[in-house]
Amino acid sequence: MKKAIVLLSALALFGCDEDDVKNTLTGKAEVFAVVSAEVESVDGYRSVEDLENDYGITLPDDFPSGTESALDSKLNSLGIDFDDTSCGVIDTTGDVCFDDGGDSVCVPDEIENIGLKLYTIDMGDVDDAYKNGFYPKLAAELLGDTYTDFDIKEDVSCSSIGL
């Protein structure tokens, strides 16, 4: 019981939301990948495919991104079941970088916001998901500036980010 109280206190201290606490207590976790972006001086979100094709913006090879169907297929091919999905946004004002095992992969400067697809998976599958291009949400929130430097806004409809 003491461990649960310490865990819940730590989650509350670091700003995790009610869903993070619920997921943790049920052995679940959220991972995410980038599915779209809002480009400077262009209205609305564009898919990761359109960024390169239409705007000449190339995301780094190790960037956690893909189309919604490709991401769903990737999880399925890894044997990772996902219970719930939602969408979010990261404001990329300033540098937003993802740690890729020691190297940082950063969002290009032309991108103002990135749209995310979040997946709820079993906690035991987080490492496999991370090794295959998904980013663990709870690690981003708990470790803050030591791991990432962004906040995920989750109260976003998927249609608002182009899905």
Order of alpha helices (4+ residues) and beta strands (2+ residues): alpha-alpha-beta-beta-alpha-alpha-beta-beta-beta-beta-alpha-beta-alpha-beta
